[in-house]
């Protein structure tokens, strides 16, 4: 055994300063040093910009993929303040771009999580070969440049401006990401989801990488999850049935809101997509369990009232009709409790009970208004095998 293996003291402890830990282990902060990590870098900037929209301080977010691997994220909010933040040295902009977990507080139901790790723009800065931040605020445009997370100079004024907002343009460090490129389609799919889940959002994505082949989309869905389910049912050709049931409700017991949209059809194969604070929960959790509980109880009561020829157990009758159900379940909580580091499953017993009660109430009322077509679906659907539930997808 070597002398180093035997001797262990403070001299053997390595301390990484600033954002060096991010550069040393990028996969721990953005998931990979490939395309997935590039997307996460974009999402970390989009998170901050969308929070400005949800707090009513901005109206639009524009994401542009530029030639040379660069990406620009801009919003029309008031602009990042320059006052020192929370006692930190330097400007608020420098704190945002150099300190982990820096951003608007508090996090909660009004914070969007496009990214999986939600560590803040400083991670994007650390993993960028170059980054430029521009802030239009109080009649002046300010700019600051960074190289691999380190400022090359203090923020400096760059003339007058009539707009407000923050624009961050970065080029991923090719020493970390090599030749990986962002996927327009992958980014577009996630940002479309965010626009469905947050009806206030007005978000554009533009790809300028290929001369003469510009691609651009803009997402805004005032109908929220109702619009989402309409798209999902079109995609799956499930257009039969009595229409879409949708509601949004404040639930004090779980310190948050629940929004649900769902539609039944004559096609088989259930689909339930679930989200917590705008982040996908592909493994479901208590909000999905509460949703299924509420549907089961409402459908069971409906079947008994109508004396429909379904099994006595309400859960079995609900299982039949849920097999023909397309739904989106979204909760926004002040204090979300995720199970595991990746946040793919939501916990919290109050959430399950709160969602169940809201879904049961609204589903029961909707069933009373659409009794005939739902009765036909309930009695004509194929039974679901014991233990089977509608497919859950994030």
ABEGO torsion letter per residue (X at the ends): XBAAAABBBAAABBBBBEAAAAAABAAAAAGBABAAAAAAAAAAAAAAAAAAAAAGABABBBBBBBBGGBBBBBBABAEBBABBBGGBBEBAAAAAAABBGBEBOBBEAABBBABAAGAEAAAAAAABABBBBBBBBGGBBBBBBBBGGBBABBBBBAEBBABBEBBBBBBBBAAAAEABBBBAAAAAAAAAAAAAABAABBBBBBBAABBGABBBBBBBBAAEAAAAAAAAAAAAGBABEAEBBBBBBBBAAAGBBBBBBBBBBABBEBBBBBBBGGBBBAAEEAAAAAAAAAAAAAAAAAAAAAGBBBBABAAAAAAAAAAABBBBBBBBBABBBBBEAAGABBBEAAAAAAAAAAAAAAAAAAAAAAAAAAAAAAAABBBBBBGBBBBBBX
